[in-house]
Amino acid sequence: MPAPVAHPGKAGLTLSLLALAVMLGAVFSGALGFLRVPFCDALRVYGAALLGQQPAGIDAATVSVLMSVRLPRILSALLVGGSLALCGAVFQALLLNPLADPYTLGISTGAAFGASLVIVLQILGLALPTAVSVPVFAFLGGMATLALVLYLATGDSRLSSTSLILSGVIVSAILSAAIGFCKFLADEQVGLIIFWLMGSLAGASWSQLAGLAPVTLLGALLLCAFGRDLNIMAMGDRAAASLGVATKRLRLGLVALCSLLTALAVSVSGVIGFVGLIVPHLLRQLLGPDNRLLLPASFLAGALLLLLADTLTRAVLPSEVPIGVLTALLGGPFFCFLFKKRQRHGGL
């Protein structure tokens, strides 16, 4: 059966409310921190920035903190959280499994290995070109992992979900061992690798956003445009093919695009888990399975979730905790609950 269609009025209202929540959350996050800024002042600063003006009556130090320090981190949290949740929704629709997320294919493990490799080479004192950096190698590691996973999975002429998942598990196991070897080589400076693997947005900057924002937003628009095709694919490959959907080519293209966005997000923030699992699953329970609504809603809700989590680690807790640790502590029990629930109801 095709996915039920969301009412246009309900879809518009839902997306509008989520977008409003994201904007208010961004201003609220900007107001919090070591230097507390009144909510109205933060709103004036960001509003003036959107209009290309200078806010009147607010000292330059406050404006500098809001615009140069907090805003890049806020926007990075929104883009990373949004892309992870959106890719999670697409993977769950493609694999027909609500327990799937962007890490199913081992992309994050590949990105983590790429970053760990550069860190170890730097620790060992090897002279590397300026262009060789942790984010660049994290991205290349994620995409190389995708190529290997697809190579292993394409022995199945239908490029089935089972082949993709098993290939991802195999490659992830190998790369996890390689990351462990990198930690061994790092010796006393292993903390540099461990902190990156736990995820953090502390190093967010405008230069990173220049590469992250256009690719993420364009990729998100492209993924959302395939909501109808994903609805049709839920009917099965044979039925989808009869309706003119090239299932293998579409599955391959969407997997590649989601992997690109995931690798890019991991290269900026490190490994942040469970956002792509929790957000699409909860929204599917609240909004229904229509991917034309679920995909953009997942992007907005994922952006809001990671923004709130980053604000909590940055401005509320006594000391900053890596955001990947926080999302794992919150998402791990939820994953266990969801797994047992599926088992009781004839699950996996």
C-alpha positions in Angstrom: 0.0 0.0 0.0 1.3 3.5 -0.8 2.1 5.9 2.1 -0.9 7.9 3.2 -0.8 11.5 1.9 -0.4 14.3 4.4 -3.1 17.1 4.1 -1.4 20.2 2.4 -2.8 22.4 5.2 -1.4 20.2 7.9 2.0 19.9 6.2 2.3 23.7 5.7 1.4 24.3 9.4 3.8 21.7 10.7 6.7 23.0 8.6 6.0 26.6 9.5 5.9 25.8 13.3 9.1 23.8 13.0 10.8 26.6 11.1 9.7 29.1 13.7 11.0 26.9 16.5 14.3 26.7 14.8 14.6 30.5 14.4 13.6 31.1 18.1 15.9 28.3 19.2 18.8 30.0 17.3 18.2 33.3 19.0 17.8 31.6 22.4 21.0 29.7 22.0 22.9 32.9 21.0 21.7 34.6 24.2 23.2 31.8 26.4 26.8 31.3 27.4 29.5 32.6 29.6 28.5 36.1 28.5 24.8 36.2 29.0 22.9 38.4 26.5 19.3 39.5 26.9 17.1 37.6 24.5 15.8 40.9 22.9 19.4 42.1 22.4 20.3 38.9 20.6 17.2 39.1 18.5 18.1 42.7 17.5 21.7 41.7 16.6 20.7 38.8 14.4 17.8 40.8 12.9 20.1 43.6 12.0 22.6 41.2 10.5 19.9 39.8 8.2 19.1 43.3 7.1 22.8 44.2 6.6 22.6 46.8 9.3 24.5 47.6 12.6 22.4 47.2 15.8 22.1 50.4 17.7 22.6 50.6 21.4 24.5 47.4 21.8 28.2 47.4 22.6 30.7 46.1 20.1 32.0 43.3 22.4 28.5 41.7 22.6 28.0 42.0 18.8 31.4 40.4 18.2 30.6 37.4 20.5 27.2 36.9 19.0 28.3 37.2 15.4 31.9 35.8 15.3 31.8 33.1 18.0 28.3 31.9 18.6 26.5 32.3 15.3 28.9 30.1 13.3 28.5 27.3 15.9 24.7 27.8 15.9 24.5 27.5 12.1 26.8 24.5 12.1 24.6 22.8 14.6 21.5 23.5 12.5 23.1 22.2 9.3 24.8 19.1 10.8 21.7 18.1 12.8 19.4 18.8 9.9 21.5 16.8 7.4 21.9 13.8 9.8 18.2 13.6 10.5 17.2 14.0 6.9 19.6 11.3 5.8 18.3 9.1 8.5 14.8 9.5 7.2 15.9 8.7 3.7 17.9 5.6 4.8 14.9 4.4 6.8 12.6 4.8 3.8 15.1 3.2 1.4 15.9 0.2 3.7 12.3 0.0 5.0 13.7 -0.2 8.5 13.0 2.4 11.2 16.3 1.4 13.0 18.4 2.6 10.1 20.4 5.8 10.3 23.2 7.5 8.3 25.8 5.3 10.0 24.3 2.0 8.7 26.6 2.0 5.8 29.7 2.8 7.8 30.2 6.3 6.4 30.9 7.8 9.9 33.4 5.1 10.7 35.2 5.9 7.4 35.2 9.6 8.1 36.5 8.9 11.6 39.3 6.7 10.2 40.3 9.5 7.7 40.5 12.0 10.5 42.4 9.7 12.8 44.9 8.9 10.1 45.8 12.6 9.6 46.0 13.2 13.4 48.4 10.3 13.7 50.6 11.4 10.8 50.8 14.9 12.4 51.7 13.4 15.8 54.5 11.3 14.1 55.9 14.5 12.7 55.3 13.9 9.0 55.2 17.2 7.0 51.8 17.4 5.3 50.6 19.9 2.7 48.4 22.7 4.0 45.4 21.2 2.1 45.7 18.0 4.1 43.6 18.6 7.1 41.4 16.6 9.5 38.1 17.7 7.8 39.4 17.0 4.3 40.6 13.5 5.2 37.4 12.8 7.2 35.4 13.7 4.1 37.6 11.6 1.8 37.5 8.7 4.3 33.7 8.7 4.3 33.4 8.8 0.5 36.0 6.1 0.1 34.0 3.9 2.5 30.9 4.5 0.4 32.7 3.3 -2.7 33.9 0.2 -0.9 30.4 -0.6 0.5 28.8 -0.1 -2.9 31.5 -2.3 -4.5 30.7 -5.1 -2.1 26.9 -4.6 -2.4 26.6 -4.4 -6.2 27.1 -8.1 -6.5 23.4 -8.2 -5.8 21.8 -7.1 -9.1 18.9 -5.4 -7.2 21.2 -3.5 -4.8 19.0 -4.8 -1.9 18.8 -3.3 1.5 20.3 -6.5 3.1 23.4 -6.3 0.9 23.9 -2.6 1.7 23.6 -3.2 5.5 25.8 -6.3 5.6 28.5 -4.5 3.5 28.3 -1.5 5.8 28.7 -3.8 8.9 31.7 -5.6 7.4 33.5 -2.4 6.4 32.8 -0.7 9.7 34.3 -3.6 11.6 37.5 -3.4 9.6 37.7 0.4 10.0 37.0 0.2 13.7 40.1 -2.0 14.1 42.1 0.5 12.0 41.0 3.3 14.2 42.1 1.3 17.2 45.5 0.9 15.6 45.7 4.7 15.1 45.0 5.2 18.8 47.8 2.8 19.6 50.2 4.8 17.4 49.1 8.1 18.9 50.4 6.9 22.3 50.2 9.7 24.9 48.4 12.1 22.5 45.5 9.6 21.9 43.2 12.2 23.5 43.3 14.2 20.2 41.7 11.3 18.4 39.3 10.4 21.1 37.9 13.9 21.5 37.3 14.2 17.8 35.6 10.8 17.7 33.2 12.0 20.5 32.0 14.9 18.4 32.1 18.6 19.0 31.1 21.9 17.4 33.6 23.9 19.4 35.8 24.5 16.3 33.0 25.8 14.1 34.0 28.8 12.0 32.7 30.9 9.1 35.3 29.3 6.8 33.9 25.8 7.5 30.3 27.1 7.0 31.4 28.4 3.5 31.8 24.8 2.4 29.1 23.2 4.6 26.1 25.4 4.0 25.8 25.4 0.2 26.3 21.7 -0.2 24.0 20.8 2.7 21.2 23.0 1.6 21.4 22.0 -2.0 21.6 18.3 -1.0 18.6 18.7 1.3 16.5 20.2 -1.4 17.4 17.4 -3.8 16.5 14.7 -1.2 13.2 16.4 -0.3 12.3 16.5 -4.0 12.3 12.6 -4.1 9.7 12.3 -1.3 7.0 11.0 -3.8 9.4 8.5 -5.3 10.2 7.1 -1.9 6.5 6.8 -1.2 6.2 4.7 -4.3 9.2 2.6 -3.5 7.5 1.6 -0.2 5.1 -0.4 -2.3 7.9 -2.7 -3.4 10.4 -2.7 -6.3 8.1 -4.4 -8.8 5.2 -2.1 -8.2 7.6 1.0 -8.2 9.1 -0.2 -11.5 5.6 -0.5 -13.0 5.0 3.1 -12.1 8.1 4.3 -13.8 10.5 4.5 -10.9 14.0 3.2 -11.6 14.5 1.7 -8.2 18.1 0.5 -8.4 19.3 3.8 -10.0 17.3 5.9 -7.5 18.5 3.9 -4.5 22.1 4.2 -5.6 21.8 8.0 -6.2 20.1 8.6 -2.9 22.6 6.5 -0.9 25.4 8.4 -2.6 23.9 11.8 -1.8 23.1 10.9 1.8 26.6 9.5 2.3 28.0 12.7 0.8 26.0 14.8 3.3 26.9 12.5 6.2 30.6 12.6 5.4 30.5 16.4 5.2 28.7 16.7 8.5 31.1 14.3 10.2 34.1 16.2 8.8 32.9 19.3 10.5 31.5 18.0 13.8 33.1 14.6 14.4 31.0 11.6 15.1 27.5 12.4 16.4 25.2 9.5 16.7 21.5 8.8 17.1 20.2 12.1 15.6 19.4 10.3 12.3 17.7 7.5 14.2 15.6 9.2 16.7 14.2 12.2 14.8 12.7 10.4 11.8 11.2 7.7 13.9 9.5 10.0 16.3 8.2 12.2 13.4 6.9 9.2 11.6 4.8 8.4 14.7 3.5 11.9 14.9 3.1 12.9 11.3 2.7 9.7 9.4 4.9 8.0 6.7 4.3 10.5 3.8 7.9 11.3 2.9 6.9 14.5 1.2 6.2 15.9 4.7 8.5 13.7 6.7 11.8 14.6 4.9 11.6 18.4 5.3 10.2 18.0 8.8 13.1 15.7 9.7 15.6 18.3 8.5 14.1 21.1 10.7 13.5 18.9 13.7 17.1 17.4 13.5 18.5 20.9 13.3 16.5 22.0 16.4 17.5 18.8 18.4 21.2 19.2 17.8 21.0 23.0 18.4 19.4 22.3 21.8 21.9 19.6 22.6 24.9 21.8 21.7 23.4 24.7 23.7 23.1 22.4 26.7 26.7 21.2 26.5 28.0 24.7 25.9 26.0 27.0 28.1 24.1 25.0 30.7 26.4 22.2 32.0 29.3 23.2 34.4 31.9 22.1 31.8 31.5 21.5 28.1 30.8 17.8 27.3 31.4 16.5 23.7 28.1 16.6 22.0 28.4 13.1 20.6 28.6 11.8 24.2 25.4 13.7 25.1 23.4 12.4 22.1 24.6 8.9 22.8 23.6 9.1 26.4 20.1 10.3 25.4 19.7 8.2 22.2 21.2 4.9 23.5 18.3 4.1 25.9 15.8 5.2 23.3 17.3 2.8 20.8 17.2 0.0 23.3 13.5 0.7 24.0 12.7 0.9 20.3 14.5 -2.4 19.6 12.7 -4.3 22.3 9.4 -2.8 21.2 10.0 -4.0 17.6 10.9 -7.5 19.0 7.6 -7.7 21.0 5.6 -6.7 17.9 7.2 -9.1 15.5 10.2 -6.9 14.9 13.4 -7.2 13.0 
